[in-house]
Amino acid sequence: MDEAVDQSSRELHACVVPWREGANLLLPNAVIAETLYHLEIIPLAHESSWIQGGVEWRGQTVPLVSFDGVPDLPAHVTDETRRVLICHTLSFNEEDAYVAIDFFRLPRLVFIDESSFSVVEEDRETNDWPFVARIDVRGSIAYVLDMEKLCSLF
């Protein structure tokens, strides 16, 4: 019994989000606030190249993150319907509490522990790499977002 409790305490409930051609995002389940479908992208007056517009959600405009300037990312998926995740940024500032991230297929819940993945590439020492690591999760490549760093870019 104690072994089962110990094992479950080392597991992370995460979502594997189909995001780019042959690549996923791996996000803790608690970061995802909502999934939106069939939405309009609102132009925003913003100086950051990290913002590609905004989406309306619960009476507020949430910035939609653009990863277009990040080097070495796989191509966008072009033949599927765009969907958007509304994610908590872990910021205590209400204005910056959420960001939107686009994706193209339904996320799936997984339980991750240290035996579930291997690190392919760790944090790069560049200002434009908003990921903690690129990992192999059970045979699929996934990018692990650094939400704090991502939010500091805009």
C-alpha positions, 0 to 999 in steps of 0.5 A: 500500500505504501509503495502505491501511495509513494508511486502516485505522489511522484506522478504528474497529471499532464496533457499532451497537446498536439501542437506542431508537425510531429511535436507536442506540448507537455503541460501540467493539467492544472495549467490548462483553464479551458479549451476553445474551438471555432474562435476569432483572432482579434488584432491587438496593438502590441509591440511584442513579436510573441503576441499574434493577437488575442481571443475573447474569453470570459469577458476578457481579451487573452493574448494569443502566443506566437512561437513563429520567432522560435528557431528550430521548431517543427512546422505548423499543422495546416490541414486541421481546425485551429483550437486554443488552450487558455492557460494559467501563467502562474502570474499573480497579476490579473492582467497577465494571468492567462495566455492562449496557445493554439493547437490542432488536435485534442489533448490527452491526459497522461500520467508522467513519472521519471520512467515515462520520458527521456530528455532530448534537449535541455534549456538553451541559453538563449533569450528566445527559447521559452521551453525547459526542455524537449523530451521524448514521451513514450516515443513522441517528441514534446516541448515543455513550456517554461510559463514564467519565461514565456510571460516575461517575453511580452 
